Amino acid sequence: MRWILSIAVAVPALTILAIFTGMTSAVAPLALSTSIIAVAVLIPLLARREQPAEQPSTAPREIADLRARIDLLAAEREVSLVLNQDVDFKVILSKVLEITAGLIGGHGNEEIAIFLKDDQSGRLVPRAARIGGETLFDDLLTGRVSVDETTVAPLENGRQILTAGNERVDIALPLTADRDLIGVMRIRVPLEGESADRHHAIDRMSAIFDEFSRFISLAVKTPDLYTRAVEDGLTKLSTKRHFLTQLAFAFDAARRYADPLSLIMIDIDHFKKINDTHGHQTGDIALKGVAEVIRKNLRRAGDAAYSGYRYGGEELCILLPKTPADKALIVAERLRKGVEGKSFRSDRGVEFSLTISAGLAEVAPSMKEGAELTATADQALYRAKQEGRNRICVAPTIANPSPTDYNDRHGIQPRQRDATERRSAAGDR
């Protein structure tokens, strides 16, 4: 009768747990499925405990299988929670690889690697790996993680490839999202124990990771979907819409905690002339090149991350939380020199150079909203253009014109602002 009582308690409890953990709609079904599986696995085993053991020699394996199954269900729920709490690729993969290592003992002697398919070449590229208890990404994997035939095989046939030797087992699993093969997870684990126990452990790991790979696929795909939603396709900087959202958060935090917040507005000098002389394709090359300089120079300062955005046309911007104007000026000058020293080449192979102008502003006590910071930095940018370009102008902290004042000064009505972002009608910049 105890197993009947277990059903009465487990089903409602696990269902309520899945509903009220605050999971997103994409993750909740997976969490709910783990609850149902838990009931299906535990109930027969609990019922079996009511009966005399017929084969005592198999009990240790059954106990190990039960523990492994419980660990799998716990790991699946942990991954679901991680996906509900973060959207950053490295943060998610660090936690997920740590969870995965726990499924196979987590002794630090295992190797777990994630390979993703490159959009252009179609080849597998190592993106993240846990080696010796440490998680590494991208360039740090060079020389430590390589792609071999066994790794590529799941991408070609869409199924698990298992290779077992005397000392180690390799499991390569396809990662699938929306029915598309997006990559491969490869697991290498040392084998221990007697031969029969090893074979049973291999079968157990194979079954566990066949199921767990669905959660790994979701962990890889979730930040990718988020990035695509907020990333400008040409420059790979974030979109203006995302900037406005992040500016509101950053401005509110700066006011609440009395932290500094700076904004750099950047414009490519004589951009219209580049388009007229070399064509719009070269204009795109110029934008991508300047954005590349920005991305390479964005750094994490303490616990504050700098973010780059495409504000509109050839105008870019950088949001610098917890950074006063004097330190933001160092960043802006580094960007200006980086663009000035960079060699660009048109789509026809013609070499040319570029410069940028920048306006910098810091949040002042008199400001009521983030739009005032944007207007102040934009005015400083306009002044940099007027004073000769290829320079940075810093807005005085006591001069904080409202967006309305700024628009009126330049004859721009609020509803016309987006249509005139590039100010091309005002002449060559």
Secondary structure, DSSP 8 states (H G I E B T S, - for coil): -HHHHHHHHHHHHHHHHHHTT---TTTHHHHHHHHHHHHHHHHHHHHHTTS--S-GGGHHHHHHHHHHHHHHHHHHHHHHHHHHH---HHHHHHHHHHHHHHHTT--S--EEEEEEE-TTT--EEEEEEEETTEEEEGGGGTTT----HHHHHHHHHSS-EEEE-SSEEEEEEEEEETTEEEEEEEEEEE--S-HHHHHHHHHHHHHHHHHHHHHHHHHHHHHHHHHHHHB-TTT-SB-HHHHHHHHHHHHHHHHHHT--EEEEEEEETTHHHHHHHH-HHHHHHHHHHHHHHHHHH--EETTEE-EEEEEETTEEEEEEET--HHHHHHHHHHHHHHHHT--EE-TTS-EE---EEEEEEE--TT--SHHHHHHHHHHHHHHHHHTTSSSEEE--TT----HHHHHHHTT--GGGTGGGTT-GGG---
